[in-house]
Amino acid sequence: MAELTKVIKERRSIRNYEEKDLSEELIMEILESVKWAPSWANTQCWEIVVVRDKEIKNKLKETIMPGNPGMKTLTTAPVVLAICGRLKESGFYSGNPTTKFGDWFMFDLGIVSQNISLKAHDLGLGTLIIGLFDHEKAKLALGVPENNEIVALIPVGYPAKTPSAPKRREVKEFSHLNKFGQKIIG
């Protein structure tokens, strides 16, 4: 199996972390993977806040919706990456949206989040992409300016345990040939 395919297949959402700090070198390797993420017209609309401070992580934990199993990860992981995006750049030409979906920053930040998760796994680390939280409270806690949105919180650390893979749909269940509904495989 190719190395990238192995990383893709083995990556999991990690909710339990070891009490072990991350070196600046590891964080910089993860941020380097962000640098190389593709984006609309190379706008690179992302801004990443690296949170190590326990008080700020506690404030972020307070933004998590009740019952979200990712809540505890914000304080148990040594680092939380806040994935932010500058508005009205990605998907815009001359200040006007160019796609049906308007601002394309969510798509670009999804790619960034994937790069972070795969690179972290490749480095022996775990991540969890959290999107269910009070975004306005998180913006205040991190000082995110008006022309930006915070989209995800990604705790990063050494996995205490790695869950098994969840069931996946077969390729033939989601693939279509030429038109929607036409089977691609037998």
N, CA, C and O atoms as a DFTB+ gen file, in Angstrom:
744 C
 N C O
     1  1       0.856      -1.180       0.000
     2  2       0.000       0.000       0.000
     3  2       0.900       1.242       0.000
     4  3       1.856       1.322       0.772
     5  1       0.591       2.193      -0.860
     6  2       1.359       3.434      -0.911
     7  2       1.287       4.143       0.431
     8  3       0.293       4.029       1.149
     9  1       2.341       4.874       0.767
    10  2       2.421       5.537       2.063
    11  2       1.258       6.506       2.294
    12  3       0.685       6.515       3.383
    13  1       0.896       7.318       1.301
    14  2      -0.209       8.257       1.471
    15  2      -1.520       7.517       1.703
    16  3      -2.303       7.906       2.570
    17  1      -1.767       6.466       0.948
    18  2      -2.983       5.678       1.119
    19  2      -3.039       5.087       2.529
    20  3      -4.103       5.046       3.148
    21  1      -1.911       4.640       3.024
    22  2      -1.837       4.089       4.386
    23  2      -2.212       5.161       5.409
    24  3      -2.996       4.898       6.321
    25  1      -1.661       6.362       5.263
    26  2      -1.966       7.461       6.185
    27  2      -3.456       7.798       6.127
    28  3      -4.089       7.989       7.165
    29  1      -4.016       7.872       4.921
    30  2      -5.441       8.184       4.764
    31  2      -6.306       7.128       5.445
    32  3      -7.254       7.465       6.154
    33  1      -5.985       5.861       5.236
    34  2      -6.799       4.776       5.790
    35  2      -6.658       4.631       7.306
    36  3      -7.602       4.198       7.968
    37  1      -5.508       4.982       7.863
    38  2      -5.267       4.769       9.291
    39  2      -5.620       5.967      10.173
    40  3      -5.731       5.811      11.389
    41  1      -5.799       7.147       9.600
    42  2      -6.127       8.337      10.401
    43  2      -7.485       8.173      11.072
    44  3      -8.436       7.694      10.453
    45  1      -7.573       8.569      12.328
    46  2      -8.816       8.482      13.090
    47  2      -9.047       9.787      13.849
    48  3      -8.116      10.566      14.055
    49  1     -10.273      10.015      14.255
    50  2     -10.595      11.122      15.157
    51  2     -10.214      10.680      16.566
    52  3     -10.711       9.673      17.070
    53  1      -9.327      11.445      17.192
    54  2      -8.794      11.081      18.504
    55  2      -9.432      11.960      19.577
    56  3      -9.419      13.187      19.481
    57  1      -9.988      11.314      20.594
    58  2     -10.649      12.030      21.684
    59  2      -9.942      11.864      23.025
    60  3     -10.366      12.440      24.026
    61  1      -8.866      11.079      23.050
    62  2      -8.096      10.867      24.274
    63  2      -6.612      11.044      23.966
    64  3      -6.066      10.409      23.064
    65  1      -5.969      11.931      24.746
    66  2      -4.568      12.262      24.500
    67  2      -3.689      11.961      25.696
    68  3      -4.135      12.023      26.842
    69  1      -2.427      11.633      25.420
    70  2      -1.435      11.456      26.477
    71  2      -1.054      12.816      27.029
    72  3      -1.151      13.829      26.337
    73  1      -0.619      12.832      28.283
    74  2      -0.127      14.081      28.886
    75  2       1.323      14.279      28.468
    76  3       2.251      14.051      29.244
    77  1       1.492      14.704      27.234
    78  2       2.824      14.884      26.664
    79  2       2.778      16.097      25.749
    80  3       1.906      16.192      24.885
    81  1       3.706      17.022      25.932
    82  2       3.711      18.256      25.155
    83  2       4.183      18.009      23.718
    84  3       4.802      16.988      23.419
    85  1       3.881      18.958      22.849
    86  2       4.344      18.903      21.457
    87  2       5.479      19.894      21.276
    88  3       5.428      21.014      21.785
    89  1       6.502      19.474      20.549
    90  2       7.621      20.374      20.280
    91  2       7.223      21.420      19.247
    92  3       6.297      21.215      18.461
    93  1       7.931      22.536      19.259
    94  2       7.705      23.580      18.247
    95  2       7.960      23.014      16.849
    96  3       7.285      23.387      15.889
    97  1       8.929      22.121      16.743
    98  2       9.270      21.516      15.456
    99  2       8.071      20.750      14.875
   100  3       7.776      20.867      13.686
   101  1       7.391      19.978      15.708
   102  2       6.219      19.235      15.230
   103  2       5.101      20.183      14.802
   104  3       4.456      19.969      13.776
   105  1       4.879      21.218      15.586
   106  2       3.837      22.191      15.238
   107  2       4.180      22.860      13.904
   108  3       3.308      23.052      13.057
   109  1       5.447      23.212      13.729
   110  2       5.855      23.862      12.476
   111  2       5.700      22.916      11.280
   112  3       5.358      23.362      10.185
   113  1       5.945      21.620      11.476
   114  2       5.729      20.655      10.387
   115  2       4.257      20.599       9.996
   116  3       3.922      20.508       8.815
   117  1       3.383      20.654      10.995
   118  2       1.947      20.644      10.710
   119  2       1.556      21.930       9.983
   120  3       0.805      21.888       9.008
   121  1       2.060      23.062      10.450
   122  2       1.742      24.336       9.802
   123  2       2.310      24.400       8.381
   124  3       1.730      25.045       7.508
   125  1       3.418      23.746       8.157
   126  2       3.981      23.675       6.795
   127  2       3.008      22.954       5.863
   128  3       2.917      23.297       4.685
   129  1       2.278      21.957       6.377
   130  2       1.296      21.253       5.549
   131  2       0.131      22.178       5.182
   132  3      -0.497      22.005       4.137
   133  1      -0.151      23.152       6.038
   134  2      -1.179      24.156       5.732
   135  2      -0.690      25.032       4.581
   136  3      -1.438      25.330       3.650
   137  1       0.548      25.429       4.658
   138  2       1.140      26.303       3.627
   139  2       0.921      25.752       2.228
   140  3       0.703      26.514       1.287
   141  1       0.976      24.433       2.086
   142  2       0.915      23.813       0.754
   143  2      -0.490      23.354       0.359
   144  3      -0.652      22.688      -0.664
   145  1      -1.488      23.693       1.139
   146  2      -2.868      23.333       0.782
   147  2      -3.299      24.141      -0.446
   148  3      -2.976      25.324      -0.555
   149  1      -4.023      23.510      -1.364
   150  2      -4.545      24.271      -2.501
   151  2      -5.674      25.189      -2.050
   152  3      -6.355      24.911      -1.063
   153  1      -5.865      26.282      -2.777
   154  2      -6.957      27.208      -2.467
   155  2      -7.402      27.910      -3.746
   156  3      -6.680      27.951      -4.742
   157  1      -8.621      28.461      -3.684
   158  2      -9.208      29.170      -4.817
   159  2      -8.242      30.269      -5.281
   160  3      -7.892      31.164      -4.511
   161  1      -7.822      30.192      -6.532
   162  2      -6.938      31.196      -7.131
   163  2      -5.741      31.517      -6.235
   164  3      -5.233      32.638      -6.237
   165  1      -5.301      30.516      -5.471
   166  2      -4.174      30.648      -4.554
   167  2      -4.364      31.798      -3.555
   168  3      -3.397      32.463      -3.186
   169  1      -5.600      32.029      -3.122
   170  2      -5.858      33.109      -2.170
   171  2      -5.289      32.821      -0.789
   172  3      -5.003      33.747      -0.030
   173  1      -5.122      31.534      -0.453
   174  2      -4.566      31.159       0.850
   175  2      -5.267      31.948       1.962
   176  3      -4.624      32.646       2.746
   177  1      -6.587      31.824       2.011
   178  2      -7.418      32.647       2.888
   179  2      -7.369      32.233       4.357
   180  3      -8.081      32.810       5.179
   181  1      -6.556      31.259       4.696
   182  2      -6.549      30.729       6.061
   183  2      -5.680      31.548       6.998
   184  3      -4.706      32.184       6.596
   185  1      -6.070      31.508       8.257
   186  2      -5.304      32.034       9.386
   187  2      -5.436      30.972      10.476
   188  3      -6.544      30.523      10.767
   189  1      -4.329      30.570      11.076
   190  2      -4.339      29.517      12.089
   191  2      -3.854      30.097      13.418
   192  3      -2.772      30.680      13.492
   193  1      -4.664      29.932      14.465
   194  2      -4.250      30.351      15.808
   195  2      -3.820      29.089      16.547
   196  3      -4.610      28.163      16.731
   197  1      -2.554      29.066      16.969
   198  2      -2.006      27.938      17.727
   199  2      -2.205      28.252      19.209
   200  3      -1.626      29.204      19.733
   201  1      -3.025      27.447      19.878
   202  2      -3.367      27.714      21.280
   203  2      -2.681      26.679      22.174
   204  3      -2.925      25.477      22.069
   205  1      -1.820      27.183      23.052
   206  2      -1.165      26.352      24.066
   207  2      -1.613      26.756      25.473
   208  3      -1.579      25.945      26.398
   209  1      -2.028      27.999      25.623
   210  2      -2.398      28.581      26.906
   211  2      -3.617      27.876      27.506
   212  3      -4.665      27.788      26.866
   213  1      -3.473      27.371      28.747
   214  2      -4.555      26.615      29.397
   215  2      -5.797      27.459      29.622
   216  3      -6.913      26.961      29.474
   217  1      -5.629      28.715      29.974
   218  2      -6.773      29.591      30.227
   219  2      -7.589      29.802      28.942
   220  3      -8.820      29.772      28.970
   221  1      -6.905      30.011      27.841
   222  2      -7.614      30.192      26.564
   223  2      -8.276      28.885      26.144
   224  3      -9.398      28.897      25.638
   225  1      -7.595      27.758      26.346
   226  2      -8.212      26.469      26.017
   227  2      -9.467      26.241      26.862
   228  3     -10.446      25.680      26.371
   229  1      -9.448      26.668      28.122
   230  2     -10.646      26.558      28.969
   231  2     -11.782      27.424      28.427
   232  3     -12.942      27.012      28.445
   233  1     -11.448      28.624      27.945
   234  2     -12.470      29.492      27.346
   235  2     -13.055      28.834      26.096
   236  3     -14.259      28.912      25.855
   237  1     -12.208      28.194      25.311
   238  2     -12.691      27.494      24.110
   239  2     -13.587      26.319      24.500
   240  3     -14.595      26.053      23.846
   241  1     -13.212      25.625      25.564
   242  2     -14.020      24.495      26.031
   243  2     -15.436      24.963      26.379
   244  3     -16.403      24.238      26.149
   245  1     -15.556      26.162      26.928
   246  2     -16.862      26.725      27.295
   247  2     -17.723      27.031      26.075
   248  3     -18.930      27.225      26.213
   249  1     -17.128      27.079      24.885
   250  2     -17.898      27.368      23.664
   251  2     -18.504      26.106      23.051
   252  3     -19.348      26.187      22.158
   253  1     -18.072      24.946      23.531
   254  2     -18.529      23.674      22.961
   255  2     -19.961      23.395      23.405
   256  3     -20.316      23.590      24.567
   257  1     -20.766      22.941      22.472
   258  2     -22.168      22.631      22.761
   259  2     -22.254      21.435      23.714
   260  3     -21.478      20.489      23.585
   261  1     -23.185      21.468      24.664
   262  2     -23.337      20.358      25.617
   263  2     -23.532      19.026      24.895
   264  3     -24.240      18.943      23.892
   265  1     -22.899      18.004      25.421
   266  2     -23.028      16.673      24.850
   267  2     -22.023      16.379      23.747
   268  3     -21.922      15.236      23.301
   269  1     -21.276      17.386      23.293
   270  2     -20.278      17.162      22.249
   271  2     -19.115      16.370      22.850
   272  3     -18.454      16.858      23.767
   273  1     -18.851      15.154      22.349
   274  2     -17.794      14.323      22.928
   275  2     -16.384      14.897      22.754
   276  3     -15.435      14.401      23.361
   277  1     -16.246      15.924      21.940
   278  2     -14.937      16.543      21.748
   279  2     -14.594      17.589      22.789
   280  3     -13.485      18.123      22.790
   281  1     -15.542      17.891      23.686
   282  2     -15.353      18.969      24.652
   283  2     -14.063      18.810      25.462
   284  3     -13.272      19.748      25.565
   285  1     -13.854      17.629      26.033
   286  2     -12.697      17.448      26.919
   287  2     -11.364      17.527      26.173
   288  3     -10.332      17.808      26.781
   289  1     -11.378      17.284      24.875
   290  2     -10.126      17.292      24.124
   291  2      -9.489      18.669      24.083
   292  3      -8.274      18.786      23.918
   293  1     -10.298      19.717      24.231
   294  2      -9.745      21.067      24.152
   295  2      -8.821      21.377      25.321
   296  3      -7.953      22.243      25.213
   297  1      -8.999      20.686      26.423
   298  2      -8.118      20.928      27.568
   299  2      -7.129      19.790      27.804
   300  3      -6.139      19.976      28.511
   301  1      -7.380      18.620      27.226
   302  2      -6.439      17.515      27.429
   303  2      -5.368      17.450      26.341
   304  3      -4.277      16.937      26.588
   305  1      -5.654      17.955      25.153
   306  2      -4.636      18.001      24.093
   307  2      -3.671      19.148      24.398
   308  3      -4.097      20.201      24.873
   309  1      -2.382      18.956      24.132
   310  2      -1.417      20.018      24.437
   311  2      -1.565      21.255      23.555
   312  3      -1.175      22.353      23.955
   313  1      -2.125      21.084      22.359
   314  2      -2.273      22.192      21.417
   315  2      -3.652      22.117      20.776
   316  3      -4.153      21.033      20.475
   317  1      -4.256      23.282      20.571
   318  2      -5.491      23.382      19.797
   319  2      -5.221      24.360      18.654
   320  3      -4.744      25.475      18.868
   321  1      -5.532      23.922      17.452
   322  2      -5.404      24.803      16.290
   323  2      -6.785      25.344      15.957
   324  3      -7.720      24.580      15.714
   325  1      -6.907      26.664      15.948
   326  2      -8.158      27.310      15.565
   327  2      -8.043      27.665      14.085
   328  3      -7.176      28.442      13.686
   329  1      -8.927      27.089      13.283
   330  2      -8.879      27.256      11.829
   331  2      -9.808      28.410      11.453
   332  3     -11.030      28.316      11.573
   333  1      -9.194      29.490      10.999
   334  2      -9.936      30.699      10.651
   335  2      -9.735      31.009       9.171
   336  3      -8.770      30.562       8.552
   337  1     -10.662      31.779       8.621
   338  2     -10.554      32.168       7.220
   339  2     -10.946      33.616       7.016
   340  3     -11.906      34.116       7.602
   341  1     -10.166      34.280       6.159
   342  2     -10.498      35.653       5.776
   343  2     -11.673      35.613       4.810
   344  3     -11.683      34.820       3.868
   345  1     -12.646      36.457       5.040
   346  2     -13.867      36.467       4.244
   347  2     -13.711      37.268       2.955
   348  3     -12.880      38.171       2.856
   349  1     -14.531      36.913       1.977
   350  2     -14.657      37.627       0.699
   351  2     -13.350      37.713      -0.085
   352  3     -13.060      38.722      -0.728
   353  1     -12.558      36.625      -0.018
   354  2     -11.358      36.506      -0.844
   355  2     -11.463      35.270      -1.726
   356  3     -11.333      35.348      -2.947
   357  1     -11.699      34.141      -1.096
   358  2     -11.769      32.878      -1.825
   359  2     -13.122      32.776      -2.540
   360  3     -14.175      32.856      -1.908
   361  1     -13.076      32.600      -3.846
   362  2     -14.312      32.541      -4.624
   363  2     -14.772      33.900      -5.108
   364  3     -15.875      34.037      -5.638
   365  1     -13.937      34.896      -4.930
   366  2     -14.282      36.261      -5.337
   367  2     -13.311      36.766      -6.393
   368  3     -12.114      36.486      -6.327
   369  1     -13.819      37.501      -7.353
   370  2     -13.003      38.253      -8.313
   371  2     -13.527      39.677      -8.313
   372  3     -14.734      39.901      -8.410
   373  1     -12.631      40.628      -8.207
   374  2     -12.989      42.052      -8.175
   375  2     -14.060      42.332      -7.125
   376  3     -14.952      43.151      -7.348
   377  1     -13.972      41.656      -5.984
   378  2     -14.897      41.890      -4.888
   379  2     -16.261      41.246      -5.027
   380  3     -17.129      41.451      -4.179
   381  1     -16.467      40.463      -6.093
   382  2     -17.763      39.829      -6.329
   383  2     -17.659      38.314      -6.237
   384  3     -16.696      37.726      -6.731
   385  1     -18.661      37.666      -5.598
   386  2     -18.650      36.200      -5.554
   387  2     -18.844      35.643      -6.954
   388  3     -19.607      36.184      -7.754
   389  1     -18.138      34.549      -7.238
   390  2     -18.181      33.996      -8.598
   391  2     -18.855      32.638      -8.689
   392  3     -19.048      32.116      -9.787
   393  1     -19.216      32.060      -7.552
   394  2     -19.855      30.749      -7.597
   395  2     -21.250      30.821      -6.982
   396  3     -21.586      31.769      -6.272
   397  1     -22.028      29.829      -7.263
   398  2     -23.362      29.690      -6.681
   399  2     -23.292      29.731      -5.150
   400  3     -24.218      30.200      -4.489
   401  1     -22.202      29.241      -4.610
   402  2     -22.068      29.106      -3.160
   403  2     -21.434      30.323      -2.495
   404  3     -21.231      30.322      -1.281
   405  1     -21.120      31.352      -3.260
   406  2     -20.567      32.572      -2.674
   407  2     -19.156      32.376      -2.170
   408  3     -18.286      31.907      -2.903
   409  1     -18.927      32.734      -0.913
   410  2     -17.596      32.653      -0.333
   411  2     -17.128      31.198      -0.297
   412  3     -17.825      30.336       0.239
   413  1     -15.982      30.928      -0.849
   414  2     -15.436      29.583      -1.022
   415  2     -14.513      29.200       0.135
   416  3     -13.903      28.132       0.107
   417  1     -14.404      30.071       1.165
   418  2     -13.439      29.836       2.240
   419  2     -13.681      28.523       2.981
   420  3     -12.726      27.902       3.448
   421  1     -14.932      28.087       3.098
   422  2     -15.213      26.830       3.799
   423  2     -14.569      25.648       3.075
   424  3     -14.049      24.733       3.713
   425  1     -14.604      25.669       1.759
   426  2     -13.988      24.607       0.978
   427  2     -12.476      24.607       1.218
   428  3     -11.881      23.562       1.481
   429  1     -11.863      25.789       1.125
   430  2     -10.413      25.893       1.330
   431  2     -10.012      25.463       2.736
   432  3      -8.992      24.796       2.913
   433  1     -10.808      25.841       3.742
   434  2     -10.474      25.467       5.117
   435  2     -10.704      23.983       5.377
   436  3     -10.066      23.397       6.251
   437  1     -11.613      23.377       4.622
   438  2     -11.777      21.925       4.705
   439  2     -10.518      21.204       4.230
   440  3     -10.082      20.224       4.833
   441  1      -9.948      21.704       3.148
   442  2      -8.700      21.121       2.639
   443  2      -7.586      21.304       3.671
   444  3      -6.820      20.378       3.937
   445  1      -7.501      22.495       4.245
   446  2      -6.492      22.769       5.277
   447  2      -6.655      21.806       6.454
   448  3      -5.674      21.256       6.953
   449  1      -7.889      21.607       6.887
   450  2      -8.154      20.710       8.017
   451  2      -7.737      19.279       7.692
   452  3      -7.199      18.575       8.546
   453  1      -7.984      18.854       6.460
   454  2      -7.554      17.521       6.027
   455  2      -6.029      17.426       6.037
   456  3      -5.472      16.440       6.519
   457  1      -5.350      18.450       5.505
   458  2      -3.883      18.432       5.513
   459  2      -3.343      18.326       6.935
   460  3      -2.416      17.561       7.201
   461  1      -3.935      19.105       7.850
   462  2      -3.500      19.074       9.252
   463  2      -3.685      17.677       9.831
   464  3      -2.782      17.140      10.474
   465  1      -4.837      17.102       9.606
   466  2      -5.141      15.780      10.170
   467  2      -4.224      14.699       9.619
   468  3      -3.740      13.852      10.368
   469  1      -3.986      14.725       8.318
   470  2      -3.126      13.706       7.711
   471  2      -1.665      13.884       8.109
   472  3      -0.975      12.903       8.388
   473  1      -1.188      15.126       8.138
   474  2       0.205      15.361       8.529
   475  2       0.413      14.980       9.993
   476  3       1.410      14.345      10.336
   477  1      -0.522      15.364      10.848
   478  2      -0.403      15.002      12.262
   479  2      -0.330      13.483      12.415
   480  3       0.513      12.966      13.148
   481  1      -1.214      12.777      11.720
   482  2      -1.191      11.309      11.807
   483  2       0.142      10.761      11.316
   484  3       0.697       9.843      11.919
   485  1       0.651      11.310      10.241
   486  2       1.936      10.884       9.695
   487  2       3.071      11.090      10.707
   488  3       4.067      10.368      10.687
   489  1       2.909      12.080      11.586
   490  2       3.915      12.373      12.617
   491  2       3.680      11.589      13.905
   492  3       4.395      11.781      14.889
   493  1       2.675      10.701      13.902
   494  2       2.379       9.916      15.093
   495  2       1.468      10.637      16.080
   496  3       1.375      10.254      17.246
   497  1       0.797      11.681      15.603
   498  2      -0.091      12.475      16.450
   499  2      -1.538      12.218      16.074
   500  3      -1.829      11.614      15.042
   501  1      -2.435      12.682      16.920
   502  2      -3.856      12.547      16.652
   503  2      -4.527      13.905      16.607
   504  3      -4.020      14.881      17.160
   505  1      -5.676      13.959      15.941
   506  2      -6.459      15.190      15.834
   507  2      -7.940      14.861      15.916
   508  3      -8.352      13.708      15.790
   509  1      -8.723      15.903      16.128
   510  2     -10.170      15.812      16.078
   511  2     -10.667      17.136      15.518
   512  3     -10.347      18.194      16.059
   513  1     -11.437      17.091      14.450
   514  2     -11.968      18.332      13.875
   515  2     -13.312      18.624      14.534
   516  3     -14.273      17.868      14.384
   517  1     -13.359      19.738      15.267
   518  2     -14.570      20.129      15.992
   519  2     -15.205      21.320      15.283
   520  3     -14.562      22.349      15.074
   521  1     -16.475      21.165      14.915
   522  2     -17.179      22.251      14.249
   523  2     -18.417      22.716      14.986
   524  3     -18.989      23.753      14.652
   525  1     -18.838      21.950      15.995
   526  2     -20.048      22.290      16.744
   527  2     -19.670      23.036      18.016
   528  3     -19.398      22.432      19.053
   529  1     -19.659      24.366      17.913
   530  2     -19.333      25.227      19.045
   531  2     -19.892      26.616      18.780
   532  3     -20.328      26.912      17.667
   533  1     -19.880      27.464      19.792
   534  2     -20.348      28.841      19.643
   535  2     -19.215      29.644      18.996
   536  3     -18.257      30.042      19.658
   537  1     -19.348      29.865      17.707
   538  2     -18.290      30.511      16.928
   539  2     -18.022      31.949      17.382
   540  3     -16.873      32.391      17.386
   541  1     -19.053      32.664      17.757
   542  2     -18.867      34.058      18.185
   543  2     -18.090      34.131      19.501
   544  3     -17.215      34.984      19.650
   545  1     -18.394      33.257      20.449
   546  2     -17.653      33.230      21.716
   547  2     -16.201      32.826      21.486
   548  3     -15.293      33.363      22.119
   549  1     -15.989      31.877      20.576
   550  2     -14.623      31.441      20.260
   551  2     -13.841      32.582      19.611
   552  3     -12.662      32.780      19.906
   553  1     -14.503      33.333      18.723
   554  2     -13.843      34.488      18.092
   555  2     -13.391      35.486      19.147
   556  3     -12.280      36.013      19.077
   557  1     -14.249      35.743      20.119
   558  2     -13.897      36.679      21.192
   559  2     -12.717      36.153      22.020
   560  3     -11.792      36.900      22.341
   561  1     -12.762      34.882      22.353
   562  2     -11.696      34.289      23.176
   563  2     -10.341      34.359      22.482
   564  3      -9.306      34.453      23.141
   565  1     -10.347      34.312      21.153
   566  2      -9.098      34.292      20.394
   567  2      -8.756      35.636      19.755
   568  3      -7.695      35.775      19.147
   569  1      -9.627      36.615      19.883
   570  2      -9.358      37.923      19.292
   571  2      -9.399      37.907      17.772
   572  3      -8.667      38.656      17.125
   573  1     -10.249      37.061      17.197
   574  2     -10.356      36.957      15.736
   575  2     -11.058      38.207      15.207
   576  3     -12.153      38.537      15.662
   577  1     -10.442      38.906      14.253
   578  2     -11.034      40.148      13.752
   579  2     -12.303      39.933      12.931
   580  3     -12.585      38.822      12.481
   581  1     -13.055      41.001      12.747
   582  2     -14.356      40.986      12.075
   583  2     -14.333      40.346      10.693
   584  3     -15.243      39.588      10.360
   585  1     -13.337      40.624       9.895
   586  2     -13.323      40.137       8.512
   587  2     -12.863      38.680       8.399
   588  3     -12.494      38.220       7.318
   589  1     -12.889      37.971       9.512
   590  2     -12.499      36.564       9.567
   591  2     -13.576      35.757      10.274
   592  3     -14.341      36.293      11.076
   593  1     -13.628      34.480       9.974
   594  2     -14.505      33.552      10.693
   595  2     -13.661      32.407      11.225
   596  3     -12.692      31.987      10.594
   597  1     -14.039      31.911      12.383
   598  2     -13.434      30.690      12.899
   599  2     -14.362      29.544      12.508
   600  3     -15.564      29.587      12.771
   601  1     -13.795      28.531      11.884
   602  2     -14.585      27.435      11.315
   603  2     -14.451      26.155      12.119
   604  3     -15.426      25.425      12.295
   605  1     -13.250      25.878      12.606
   606  2     -13.020      24.608      13.301
   607  2     -11.968      24.780      14.393
   608  3     -11.109      25.659      14.330
   609  1     -12.067      23.921      15.383
   610  2     -11.048      23.786      16.420
   611  2     -10.477      22.383      16.276
   612  3     -11.223      21.404      16.231
   613  1      -9.154      22.287      16.203
   614  2      -8.525      20.983      16.014
   615  2      -7.512      20.738      17.138
   616  3      -6.390      21.241      17.080
   617  1      -7.906      19.963      18.166
   618  2      -6.934      19.553      19.175
   619  2      -5.897      18.630      18.527
   620  3      -6.225      17.815      17.664
   621  1      -4.644      18.773      18.959
   622  2      -3.554      17.960      18.426
   623  2      -2.722      17.437      19.592
   624  3      -2.364      18.192      20.496
   625  1      -2.418      16.146      19.568
   626  2      -1.582      15.569      20.608
   627  2      -1.270      14.118      20.325
   628  3      -1.636      13.575      19.283
   629  1      -0.584      13.500      21.274
   630  2      -0.263      12.082      21.158
   631  2      -1.484      11.266      21.578
   632  3      -1.986      11.443      22.688
   633  1      -1.968      10.380      20.717
   634  2      -3.161       9.596      21.060
   635  2      -2.924       8.680      22.264
   636  3      -1.917       7.974      22.325
   637  1      -3.858       8.697      23.219
   638  2      -3.811       7.757      24.341
   639  2      -4.329       6.409      23.874
   640  3      -3.865       5.363      24.327
   641  1      -5.295       6.440      22.965
   642  2      -5.791       5.219      22.332
   643  2      -6.342       5.595      20.964
   644  3      -6.790       6.719      20.738
   645  1      -6.298       4.641      20.077
   646  2      -6.765       4.869      18.715
   647  2      -7.951       3.958      18.449
   648  3      -7.834       2.736      18.547
   649  1      -9.092       4.545      18.112
   650  2     -10.275       3.711      17.838
   651  2     -10.131       2.948      16.525
   652  3      -9.305       3.296      15.681
   653  1     -10.925       1.926      16.365
   654  2     -10.925       1.185      15.109
   655  2     -11.690       1.997      14.063
   656  3     -12.399       2.950      14.385
   657  1     -11.528       1.601      12.831
   658  2     -12.155       2.318      11.716
   659  2     -13.670       2.126      11.731
   660  3     -14.152       1.011      11.929
   661  1     -14.416       3.202      11.523
   662  2     -15.868       3.042      11.390
   663  2     -16.199       2.429      10.030
   664  3     -15.381       2.459       9.110
   665  1     -17.386       1.884       9.916
   666  2     -17.818       1.283       8.653
   667  2     -17.850       2.351       7.566
   668  3     -18.267       3.483       7.810
   669  1     -17.416       1.991       6.392
   670  2     -17.382       2.895       5.240
   671  2     -18.234       2.347       4.117
   672  3     -18.341       1.132       3.947
   673  1     -18.846       3.245       3.344
   674  2     -19.587       2.838       2.156
   675  2     -18.608       2.300       1.114
   676  3     -17.470       2.760       1.023
   677  1     -19.051       1.345       0.350
   678  2     -18.236       0.812      -0.738
   679  2     -18.180       1.848      -1.862
   680  3     -19.111       2.635      -2.033
   681  1     -17.097       1.844      -2.620
   682  2     -16.908       2.793      -3.721
   683  2     -18.095       2.767      -4.671
   684  3     -18.559       3.819      -5.110
   685  1     -18.588       1.584      -4.992
   686  2     -19.695       1.478      -5.943
   687  2     -20.984       2.101      -5.409
   688  3     -21.905       2.369      -6.180
   689  1     -21.060       2.335      -4.089
   690  2     -22.264       2.930      -3.499
   691  2     -22.333       4.449      -3.688
   692  3     -23.415       5.032      -3.618
   693  1     -21.184       5.092      -3.929
   694  2     -21.204       6.548      -4.080
   695  2     -20.640       7.048      -5.407
   696  3     -20.567       8.256      -5.634
   697  1     -20.246       6.138      -6.273
   698  2     -19.660       6.519      -7.556
   699  2     -20.671       6.368      -8.686
   700  3     -21.463       5.427      -8.707
   701  1     -20.631       7.297      -9.611
   702  2     -21.555       7.325     -10.748
   703  2     -20.745       7.533     -12.022
   704  3     -19.736       8.238     -12.002
   705  1     -21.166       6.941     -13.113
   706  2     -20.464       7.064     -14.381
   707  2     -21.252       7.970     -15.327
   708  3     -22.380       7.660     -15.710
   709  1     -20.654       9.059     -15.682
   710  2     -21.199      10.038     -16.635
   711  2     -22.416      10.792     -16.134
   712  3     -22.492      12.007     -16.317
   713  1     -23.373      10.117     -15.508
   714  2     -24.560      10.771     -14.966
   715  2     -24.880      10.189     -13.596
   716  3     -24.599       9.024     -13.318
   717  1     -25.461      11.005     -12.765
   718  2     -25.860      10.568     -11.441
   719  2     -26.814       9.398     -11.570
   720  3     -27.769       9.448     -12.344
   721  1     -26.554       8.339     -10.806
   722  2     -27.435       7.175     -10.821
   723  2     -26.964       6.038     -11.709
   724  3     -27.476       4.923     -11.617
   725  1     -25.993       6.313     -12.569
   726  2     -25.452       5.251     -13.413
   727  2     -24.243       4.652     -12.708
   728  3     -23.293       5.359     -12.373
   729  1     -24.287       3.341     -12.488
   730  2     -23.233       2.663     -11.740
   731  2     -21.897       2.760     -12.468
   732  3     -21.820       2.609     -13.687
   733  1     -20.846       3.016     -11.686
   734  2     -19.508       3.082     -12.243
   735  2     -18.845       1.705     -12.244
   736  3     -17.983       1.412     -13.072
   737  1     -19.270       0.867     -11.290
   738  2     -18.667      -0.460     -11.157
   739  2     -19.787      -1.493     -11.111
   740  3     -20.768      -1.363     -10.379
   741  1     -19.592      -2.529     -11.934
   742  2     -20.459      -3.682     -12.042
   743  2     -21.631      -3.709     -11.196
   744  3     -22.405      -4.665     -11.245
